[in-house]
Amino acid sequence: QLQLVESGGGDVQPGGSLRLSCSASGATLDYYAIGWIRQAPGKEREGVACITSSGENTNYADSVKGRFTVSRSNANNTAYLEMNSMKPEDTGIYYCAADLFNRFPCEGYYSLYQTWGQGTQVTVSS
């Protein structure tokens, strides 16, 4: 059974960078689309980015376009979210999730993803 674990969260100043990792175990990620979803305090979960199983297609929320990059290494069974030029509004818990149906575009489908990690906290503050 697929399990996901996020890592790489932490505290960063505005304008800084972080790289999140989503490591999979129990099954291969080869057939899964991967999404990154965040939840800010007092707000609903927001889909941030997704990448299809092959890595050919990616999609980003307007709020992170040009600043965040989603990627994956199926050989390492890991997906990544590179976050640059970070803003205080990027603060939240970041989750990775997997979709065996490999849906794309992913906008609107994040809630249907079958497997979720436990989340990693990201705080952007001066």
DSSP file with accessible surface (Angstrom, degrees, kcal/mol):
  #  RESIDUE AA STRUCTURE BP1 BP2  ACC     N-H-->O    O-->H-N    N-H-->O    O-->H-N    TCO  KAPPA ALPHA  PHI   PSI    X-CA   Y-CA   Z-CA
    1    1 A Q              0   0  200      0, 0.0    26,-0.1     0, 0.0     2,-0.1   0.000 360.0 360.0 360.0 132.9    0.0    0.0    0.0
    2    2 A L        -     0   0    8     24,-0.2     2,-0.4    26,-0.1    24,-0.2  -0.369 360.0-176.4 -67.1 134.6    1.4    3.4   -1.0
    3    3 A Q  E     -A   25   0A 124     22,-2.5    22,-2.1    24,-0.2     2,-0.4  -0.987   7.9-157.0-130.1 143.2    2.5    5.7    1.8
    4    4 A L  E     -A   24   0A   8    112,-0.4   114,-0.4    -2,-0.4     2,-0.4  -0.954   6.7-172.0-122.9 139.8    3.8    9.2    1.4
    5    5 A V  E     -A   23   0A  75     18,-2.1    18,-2.8    -2,-0.4     2,-0.3  -0.984  10.9-152.1-133.1 122.5    6.0   11.2    3.7
    6    6 A E  E     +A   22   0A   6     -2,-0.4     2,-0.3    16,-0.2    16,-0.2  -0.632  20.9 166.4 -88.9 150.6    6.8   14.9    3.2
    7    7 A S  E     +A   21   0A  54     14,-2.0    14,-2.6    -2,-0.3   113,-0.1  -0.958  40.9  67.3-152.1 166.6   10.0   16.6    4.4
    8    8 A G        +     0   0   36     -2,-0.3    11,-0.3     1,-0.3    -1,-0.0   0.382  62.7 134.8 102.7  -3.7   11.9   19.8    3.9
    9    9 A G        +     0   0   28     12,-0.1     2,-0.3     9,-0.1    -1,-0.3  -0.181  21.2 116.1 -70.3 170.3    9.5   22.2    5.6
   10   10 A G  E     -d  122   0B  25    111,-0.8   113,-2.6   110,-0.1     2,-0.4  -0.987  62.0 -43.8 163.0-164.6   10.7   24.9    8.0
   11   11 A D  E     +d  123   0B 136     -2,-0.3     2,-0.3   111,-0.2   113,-0.2  -0.809  52.5 169.1 -99.0 137.7   11.0   28.6    8.6
   12   12 A V  E     -d  124   0B  22    111,-2.7   113,-2.1    -2,-0.4     3,-0.1  -0.991  31.2-116.7-146.2 150.2   12.2   30.9    5.9
   13   13 A Q    >   -     0   0  135     -2,-0.3     3,-2.5   111,-0.2    73,-0.2  -0.496  50.3 -80.3 -82.5 155.2   12.3   34.7    5.4
   14   14 A P  T 3  S+     0   0   58      0, 0.0    73,-0.2     0, 0.0    -1,-0.1  -0.301 122.0  27.7 -53.1 137.0   10.3   36.4    2.7
   15   15 A G  T 3  S+     0   0   54     71,-3.3    70,-0.6     1,-0.3    72,-0.1   0.264 101.2 117.7  89.7  -9.8   12.2   36.1   -0.6
   16   16 A G    <   -     0   0   20     -3,-2.5    70,-2.2    70,-0.2     2,-0.3  -0.074  55.9-124.0 -83.3-175.1   13.8   32.9    0.5
   17   17 A S        -     0   0   60     67,-0.2     2,-0.3    68,-0.2    67,-0.2  -0.940  19.9-179.7-133.8 151.7   13.6   29.3   -0.8
   18   18 A L  E     - B   0  83A  33     65,-2.1    65,-3.3    -2,-0.3     2,-0.5  -0.978  16.0-147.5-143.0 153.7   12.7   25.8    0.3
   19   19 A R  E     - B   0  82A 126    -11,-0.3     2,-0.3    -2,-0.3    63,-0.2  -0.974  14.8-160.2-124.6 116.6   12.6   22.5   -1.3
   20   20 A L  E     - B   0  81A   0     61,-2.8    61,-2.3    -2,-0.5     2,-0.4  -0.718   4.2-156.6 -92.9 145.2   10.0   20.0   -0.2
   21   21 A S  E     -AB   7  80A  24    -14,-2.6   -14,-2.0    -2,-0.3     2,-0.5  -0.920   8.6-160.3-119.5 148.7   10.3   16.3   -0.9
   22   22 A a  E     -AB   6  79A   0     57,-2.8    57,-2.1    -2,-0.4     2,-0.4  -0.931  16.1-165.9-128.0 102.4    7.5   13.7   -1.0
   23   23 A S  E     -AB   5  78A  51    -18,-2.8   -18,-2.1    -2,-0.5     2,-0.3  -0.785   4.8-152.6 -97.6 133.8    9.0   10.2   -0.5
   24   24 A A  E     +A    4   0A  16     53,-2.5     2,-0.3    -2,-0.4   -20,-0.2  -0.775  16.1 172.6-106.7 147.6    6.9    7.1   -1.4
   25   25 A S  E     +A    3   0A  54    -22,-2.1   -22,-2.5    -2,-0.3    52,-0.0  -0.952  57.9  39.6-143.8 161.8    7.1    3.6    0.0
   26   26 A G  S    S+     0   0   58     -2,-0.3     2,-0.3   -24,-0.2   -24,-0.2   0.232 117.9  24.6  86.3 -18.1    5.0    0.5   -0.3
   27   27 A A  S    S-     0   0   37    -24,-0.2     2,-0.3   -26,-0.1   -24,-0.2  -0.965  89.6 -89.9-166.1 163.0    4.4    1.0   -4.0
   28   28 A T    >   -     0   0   55     -2,-0.3     3,-0.5     1,-0.1    -3,-0.1  -0.596  20.2-146.2 -83.7 143.1    6.0    2.6   -7.0
   29   29 A L  G >  S+     0   0    0     -2,-0.3     3,-2.2    45,-0.2    -1,-0.1   0.513  73.9 104.4 -80.6  -3.9    5.0    6.2   -7.9
   30   30 A D  G 3  S+     0   0   64      1,-0.3    -1,-0.2    44,-0.2    44,-0.1   0.751  84.3  39.4 -52.0 -32.4    5.4    5.5  -11.6
   31   31 A Y  G <  S+     0   0  154     -3,-0.5     2,-0.4     2,-0.1    -1,-0.3   0.415 101.3  89.9-100.9   2.7    1.6    5.3  -12.2
   32   32 A Y    <   -     0   0   34     -3,-2.2     2,-0.3    21,-0.2    68,-0.2  -0.826  65.5-138.4-108.4 136.5    0.5    8.2  -10.0
   33   33 A A  E     -E   99   0B   1     66,-2.6    66,-2.7    -2,-0.4     2,-0.4  -0.625  28.5-143.2 -74.2 149.1    0.0   11.8  -10.6
   34   34 A I  E     -EF  98  51B   0     17,-2.5    17,-2.3    -2,-0.3     2,-0.3  -0.965  16.5-170.8-120.4 133.8    1.4   13.8   -7.6
   35   35 A G  E     -EF  97  50B   0     62,-2.8    62,-2.2    -2,-0.4     2,-0.5  -0.896  15.4-146.2-120.6 150.9   -0.2   16.9   -6.2
   36   36 A W  E     +EF  96  49B   0     13,-3.1    12,-3.1    -2,-0.3    13,-1.5  -0.986  23.1 178.6-113.9 127.3    1.0   19.4   -3.7
   37   37 A I  E     -EF  95  47B   3     58,-2.9    58,-3.8    -2,-0.5     2,-0.3  -0.967   7.4-162.4-129.5 141.3   -1.8   21.0   -1.6
   38   38 A R  E     -EF  94  46B  13      8,-2.7     8,-3.2    -2,-0.4     2,-0.4  -0.902   8.5-157.0-126.2 156.7   -1.4   23.5    1.2
   39   39 A Q  E     -EF  93  45B  67     54,-2.0    54,-2.4    -2,-0.3     6,-0.2  -0.960   9.9-157.9-135.3 115.2   -3.6   24.7    4.1
   40   40 A A    >   -     0   0   22      4,-0.5     3,-2.3    -2,-0.4    52,-0.2  -0.544  43.9 -77.3 -84.6 156.2   -3.1   28.0    5.7
   41   41 A P  T 3  S+     0   0  108      0, 0.0    -1,-0.1     0, 0.0     3,-0.1  -0.285 117.3   2.8 -56.0 127.2   -4.3   28.7    9.2
   42   42 A G  T 3  S+     0   0   92      1,-0.2     2,-0.3    -3,-0.1    -2,-0.0   0.554 114.7 101.0  75.7   7.5   -8.1   29.3    9.2
   43   43 A K  S <  S-     0   0  144     -3,-2.3    -1,-0.2     1,-0.1     3,-0.1  -0.810  74.7-101.5-122.9 164.1   -8.4   28.6    5.4
   44   44 A E        -     0   0  174     -2,-0.3    -4,-0.5     1,-0.1    -6,-0.1  -0.368  52.4 -82.8 -76.4 160.5   -9.4   25.8    3.2
   45   45 A R  E     -F   39   0B 117     -6,-0.2     2,-0.4    -2,-0.1    -6,-0.2  -0.369  46.0-156.3 -63.0 143.5   -6.9   23.5    1.5
   46   46 A E  E     -F   38   0B  72     -8,-3.2    -8,-2.7    -3,-0.1     2,-0.3  -0.989  15.8-126.2-127.5 125.9   -5.6   25.0   -1.8
   47   47 A G  E     +F   37   0B  13     -2,-0.4   -10,-0.2   -10,-0.2     3,-0.1  -0.572  29.7 177.1 -68.6 129.3   -4.1   23.0   -4.6
   48   48 A V  E     -     0   0B   0    -12,-3.1    13,-2.7     1,-0.4     2,-0.3   0.847  54.9 -22.6-102.1 -49.1   -0.7   24.4   -5.4
   49   49 A A  E     -FG  36  60B   0    -13,-1.5   -13,-3.1    11,-0.2    -1,-0.4  -0.988  51.5-164.6-161.6 158.0    0.8   22.2   -8.1
   50   50 A b  E     -FG  35  59B   2      9,-2.0     9,-1.9    -2,-0.3     2,-0.3  -0.978   3.4-161.1-147.4 161.7    0.6   18.8   -9.8
   51   51 A I  E     -FG  34  58B   5    -17,-2.3   -17,-2.5    -2,-0.3     7,-0.2  -0.996  23.7-120.3-144.3 136.7    2.6   16.7  -12.1
   52   52 A T    >   -     0   0    6      5,-2.3     3,-1.1    -2,-0.3   -20,-0.1  -0.217  37.6 -96.4 -73.6 170.8    1.5   13.7  -14.1
   53   53 A S  T 3  S+     0   0   20      1,-0.3   -21,-0.2   -22,-0.2    -1,-0.1   0.845 124.9  43.6 -60.0 -36.2    3.0   10.2  -13.7
   54   54 A S  T 3  S-     0   0   71    -23,-0.1    -1,-0.3     1,-0.0    20,-0.1   0.638 108.0-122.8 -82.2 -14.9    5.4   10.7  -16.6
   55   55 A G  S <  S+     0   0   29     -3,-1.1    -2,-0.1     2,-0.2    17,-0.1   0.426  80.4 117.5  85.8   0.6    6.4   14.1  -15.6
   56   56 A E        +     0   0  160      1,-0.1     2,-0.4    -5,-0.1    -3,-0.1   0.827  69.6  45.6 -70.6 -33.6    5.4   15.5  -18.9
   57   57 A N        +     0   0   73      2,-0.0    -5,-2.3    48,-0.0     2,-0.3  -0.936  61.5 175.4-120.8 137.0    2.6   17.8  -17.7
   58   58 A T  E     -G   51   0B  56     -2,-0.4     2,-0.3    -7,-0.2    -7,-0.2  -0.932   7.8-166.0-132.4 157.8    2.5   20.2  -14.8
   59   59 A N  E     -G   50   0B  38     -9,-1.9    -9,-2.0    -2,-0.3     2,-0.4  -0.994   5.1-165.5-145.1 144.9    0.0   22.6  -13.5
   60   60 A Y  E     -G   49   0B  40     -2,-0.3   -11,-0.2   -11,-0.2     2,-0.1  -0.971  25.8-112.2-134.1 147.1    0.2   25.5  -11.0
   61   61 A A    >>  -     0   0   11    -13,-2.7     3,-1.9    -2,-0.4     4,-1.1  -0.460  36.2-116.6 -67.1 148.7   -2.1   27.7   -9.0
   62   62 A D  T 34 S+     0   0  132      1,-0.3     3,-0.4     2,-0.2    -1,-0.1   0.841 112.5  64.8 -57.3 -32.2   -2.0   31.3  -10.2
   63   63 A S  T 34 S+     0   0   51      1,-0.2    -1,-0.3     3,-0.0   -15,-0.1   0.666 113.1  30.6 -68.3 -16.9   -0.7   32.3   -6.7
   64   64 A V  T X> S+     0   0    0     -3,-1.9     3,-2.3   -16,-0.2     4,-2.2   0.438  82.9 130.3-122.0  -2.8    2.6   30.3   -7.2
   65   65 A K  T 3< S+     0   0  115     -4,-1.1     4,-0.1    -3,-0.4    -3,-0.0  -0.278  80.4  15.2 -57.0 134.2    3.2   30.5  -11.0
   66   66 A G  T 34 S+     0   0   87      2,-0.4    -1,-0.3     1,-0.1     3,-0.1   0.296 125.9  59.9  84.9 -10.1    6.7   31.5  -11.8
   67   67 A R  T <4 S+     0   0   26     -3,-2.3    17,-1.8     1,-0.2     2,-0.3   0.699  96.9  53.3-116.9 -34.7    7.9   30.9   -8.2
   68   68 A F  E  <  -C   83   0A   5     -4,-2.2    -2,-0.4    15,-0.2     2,-0.4  -0.816  59.3-166.1-107.8 147.9    7.2   27.2   -7.5
   69   69 A T  E     -C   82   0A  72     13,-2.5    13,-3.3    -2,-0.3     2,-0.4  -0.992   5.4-157.0-134.9 125.6    8.4   24.2   -9.6
   70   70 A V  E     +C   81   0A   5     -2,-0.4     2,-0.3    11,-0.2    11,-0.2  -0.817  24.7 156.6 -99.7 140.1    7.1   20.7   -9.2
   71   71 A S  E     -C   80   0A  45      9,-1.9     9,-2.9    -2,-0.4     2,-0.3  -0.911  20.3-153.2-150.2 175.3    9.2   17.8  -10.4
   72   72 A R  E     -C   79   0A  33     -2,-0.3     2,-0.4     7,-0.3     7,-0.3  -0.992  14.3-153.0-154.0 155.8    9.7   14.1   -9.8
   73   73 A S  E  >> -C   78   0A  30      5,-3.3     5,-2.1    -2,-0.3     4,-0.5  -0.901   9.3-175.8-129.6 100.8   12.2   11.3   -9.9
   74   74 A N  T >45S+     0   0   50     -2,-0.4     3,-0.6     1,-0.2   -45,-0.2   0.833  86.2  61.3 -66.8 -28.6   10.4    8.0  -10.5
   75   75 A A  T 345S+     0   0   98      1,-0.2    -1,-0.2    -3,-0.1   -45,-0.0   0.866 113.0  36.5 -62.6 -35.3   13.8    6.3  -10.1
   76   76 A N  T 345S-     0   0  108     -3,-0.5    -1,-0.2     2,-0.2    -2,-0.2   0.382 107.0-127.3 -96.1   0.3   14.0    7.6   -6.6
   77   77 A N  T <<5S+     0   0   33     -3,-0.6   -53,-2.5    -4,-0.5     2,-0.3   0.882  70.7 120.2  56.1  41.2   10.2    7.2   -5.9
   78   78 A T  E   < -BC  23  73A  15     -5,-2.1    -5,-3.3   -55,-0.2     2,-0.3  -0.986  49.1-158.6-140.4 144.1   10.1   10.9   -4.9
   79   79 A A  E     -BC  22  72A   0    -57,-2.1   -57,-2.8    -2,-0.3     2,-0.3  -0.857  16.3-155.3-117.8 159.5    8.4   14.1   -5.9
   80   80 A Y  E     -BC  21  71A  31     -9,-2.9    -9,-1.9    -2,-0.3     2,-0.4  -0.929  16.2-158.3-135.5 155.1    9.6   17.6   -5.2
   81   81 A L  E     -BC  20  70A   0    -61,-2.3   -61,-2.8    -2,-0.3     2,-0.6  -0.925  13.7-161.4-133.9 109.0    8.3   21.1   -4.8
   82   82 A E  E     -BC  19  69A  65    -13,-3.3   -13,-2.5    -2,-0.4     2,-0.5  -0.815   9.8-166.1 -90.2 124.1   10.9   23.9   -5.2
   83   83 A M  E     +BC  18  68A   0    -65,-3.3   -65,-2.1    -2,-0.6     2,-0.3  -0.957  11.7 171.2-119.6 119.3    9.6   27.1   -3.7
   84   84 A N        +     0   0   56    -17,-1.8   -67,-0.2    -2,-0.5   -68,-0.2  -0.793  58.8  23.0-121.2 165.3   11.4   30.4   -4.5
   85   85 A S  S    S-     0   0   71    -70,-0.6    -1,-0.2    -2,-0.3   -69,-0.2   0.902  86.7-161.3  46.8  49.4   10.7   34.1   -3.8
   86   86 A M        -     0   0    3    -70,-2.2   -71,-3.3   -73,-0.2   -70,-0.2  -0.238  10.3-157.3 -70.9 150.7    8.5   33.0   -1.0
   87   87 A K    >   -     0   0   89    -73,-0.2     3,-2.5   -72,-0.1     4,-0.2  -0.847  32.2-108.5-123.1 157.6    5.9   35.2    0.5
   88   88 A P  G >  S+     0   0   69      0, 0.0     3,-1.9     0, 0.0    36,-0.4   0.852 117.6  64.1 -55.0 -32.5    4.2   35.3    4.0
   89   89 A E  G 3  S+     0   0  119      1,-0.3   -49,-0.0   -49,-0.0    -3,-0.0   0.561  87.3  71.0 -72.3  -4.1    1.0   34.1    2.3
   90   90 A D  G <  S+     0   0    0     -3,-2.5    -1,-0.3    34,-0.1    32,-0.1   0.515  73.5 119.1 -83.3  -5.2    2.8   30.8    1.4
   91   91 A T    <   +     0   0   30     -3,-1.9     2,-0.3    -4,-0.2    32,-0.2  -0.350  41.3  85.9 -62.4 137.1    2.7   29.9    5.1
   92   92 A G  E    S- H   0 122B   1     30,-2.6    30,-2.7   -52,-0.2     2,-0.5  -0.939  81.3 -58.5 161.4-178.5    0.8   26.7    5.8
   93   93 A I  E     -EH  39 121B  55    -54,-2.4   -54,-2.0    -2,-0.3     2,-0.5  -0.843  49.5-149.4 -92.0 128.5    1.0   22.9    6.0
   94   94 A Y  E     -EH  38 120B   0     26,-3.0    26,-1.9    -2,-0.5     2,-0.4  -0.884  14.8-173.0-105.3 126.2    2.0   21.4    2.7
   95   95 A Y  E     -E   37   0B  29    -58,-3.8   -58,-2.9    -2,-0.5     2,-0.4  -0.899  13.7-149.9-114.0 144.2    0.7   18.0    1.8
   96   96 A a  E     -E   36   0B   0     -2,-0.4    21,-2.4   -60,-0.2     2,-0.3  -0.874  20.7-176.8-105.8 150.6    1.7   15.8   -1.1
   97   97 A A  E     -EI  35 116B   0    -62,-2.2   -62,-2.8    -2,-0.4     2,-0.4  -0.979  16.2-135.5-145.4 154.6   -1.0   13.4   -2.5
   98   98 A A  E     -EI  34 115B   0     17,-2.6    17,-1.5    -2,-0.3    16,-1.2  -0.913   7.0-162.5-121.1 140.7   -1.1   10.7   -5.2
   99   99 A D  E >   -E   33   0B   0    -66,-2.7   -66,-2.6    -2,-0.4     3,-1.6  -0.951   6.1-166.8-123.5 110.1   -3.8   10.1   -7.8
  100  100 A L  T 3  S+     0   0   91     -2,-0.5    -1,-0.1     1,-0.3    13,-0.1   0.748  90.0  63.7 -68.3 -19.6   -3.7    6.6   -9.5
  101  101 A F  T 3  S-     0   0  145    -68,-0.1    -1,-0.3     1,-0.0   -69,-0.1   0.532  96.7-142.8 -83.5  -5.9   -6.1    8.0  -12.2
  102  102 A N    <   -     0   0   53     -3,-1.6    -2,-0.1     1,-0.2     2,-0.1   0.846  27.4-169.6  53.4  41.8   -3.4   10.4  -13.3
  103  103 A R        -     0   0   64    -70,-0.1    -1,-0.2     6,-0.1     6,-0.1  -0.354   4.9-142.1 -70.0 142.1   -5.9   13.1  -14.0
  104  104 A F  S    S+     0   0   80      1,-0.2     2,-0.2     2,-0.1   -46,-0.0  -0.950  81.9  37.2-154.0 136.9   -4.8   16.2  -15.8
  105  105 A P  S    S-     0   0   78      0, 0.0    -1,-0.2     0, 0.0   -46,-0.0   0.566  78.4-164.6 -61.2 157.7   -5.5   19.1  -15.6
  106  106 A b    >>  +     0   0    0     -2,-0.2     3,-2.7     2,-0.1     4,-0.6   0.598  44.9 122.7 -94.5 -13.2   -5.6   18.5  -11.8
  107  107 A E  T 34 S+     0   0  113      1,-0.3    -3,-0.0     2,-0.2   -47,-0.0  -0.275  83.8  13.9 -54.5 126.2   -7.4   21.7  -10.8
  108  108 A G  T 34 S+     0   0   62      1,-0.0    -1,-0.3     0, 0.0     3,-0.1   0.310 113.4  79.4  92.1  -8.1  -10.6   20.7   -9.0
  109  109 A Y  T X4  +     0   0  102     -3,-2.7     3,-2.2     1,-0.1     4,-0.4   0.473  56.1  98.5-109.7  -5.3   -9.5   17.1   -8.5
  110  110 A Y  G >< S+     0   0   16     -4,-0.6     3,-1.7     1,-0.3    -1,-0.1   0.864  79.0  59.7 -55.3 -37.8   -7.1   17.3   -5.5
  111  111 A S  G 3  S+     0   0  101      1,-0.3    -1,-0.3    -3,-0.1    -2,-0.1   0.709 101.4  57.0 -65.4 -15.3   -9.8   16.3   -3.0
  112  112 A L  G <  S+     0   0   87     -3,-2.2    -1,-0.3   -13,-0.0    -2,-0.2   0.491  74.8 122.6 -93.5  -5.0  -10.2   13.0   -5.0
  113  113 A Y    <   -     0   0    8     -3,-1.7   -14,-0.2    -4,-0.4     3,-0.1  -0.337  55.7-146.6 -60.4 141.6   -6.5   12.0   -4.6
  114  114 A Q  S    S+     0   0   82    -16,-1.2     2,-0.4     1,-0.1   -15,-0.2   0.767  73.3  42.8 -87.9 -30.3   -6.4    8.6   -2.9
  115  115 A T  E     -I   98   0B  30    -17,-1.5   -17,-2.6  -112,-0.0     2,-0.3  -0.985  63.7-177.3-126.8 132.1   -3.2    8.8   -0.8
  116  116 A W  E     -I   97   0B  73     -2,-0.4  -112,-0.4   -19,-0.2   -19,-0.2  -0.938  19.2-132.6-127.0 147.8   -2.0   11.7    1.3
  117  117 A G        -     0   0    9    -21,-2.4  -112,-0.2    -2,-0.3     3,-0.1  -0.276  34.2-104.6 -83.4-178.7    1.1   12.3    3.4
  118  118 A Q        -     0   0  113   -114,-0.4  -113,-0.1     1,-0.2   -23,-0.1   0.608  61.6-117.4 -87.3 -12.5    1.0   13.7    6.9
  119  119 A G        -     0   0   11    -23,-0.1     2,-0.4   -26,-0.0   -24,-0.2   0.068  15.1-122.5  95.7 153.5    2.1   17.2    5.9
  120  120 A T  E     - H   0  94B  23    -26,-1.9   -26,-3.0  -113,-0.1     2,-0.3  -0.999  25.4-118.8-135.6 137.0    5.0   19.5    6.6
  121  121 A Q  E     - H   0  93B  86     -2,-0.4  -111,-0.8   -28,-0.2     2,-0.4  -0.585  25.4-172.9 -81.1 133.3    4.9   23.0    8.1
  122  122 A V  E     -dH  10  92B   0    -30,-2.7   -30,-2.6    -2,-0.3     2,-0.5  -0.996   2.4-175.3-123.9 126.5    6.2   25.9    6.1
  123  123 A T  E     -d   11   0B  41   -113,-2.6  -111,-2.7    -2,-0.4     2,-0.6  -0.987   8.0-167.9-127.0 122.8    6.4   29.3    7.7
  124  124 A V  E     +d   12   0B   4     -2,-0.5     2,-0.3   -36,-0.4  -111,-0.2  -0.938  33.3 133.6-111.3 112.1    7.4   32.5    5.9
  125  125 A S              0   0   76   -113,-2.1    -2,-0.1    -2,-0.6   -38,-0.0  -0.993 360.0 360.0-158.7 147.1    8.1   35.3    8.2
  126  126 A S              0   0  131     -2,-0.3  -113,-0.1  -113,-0.2    -1,-0.1   0.458 360.0 360.0 -91.6 360.0   10.7   38.0    8.9
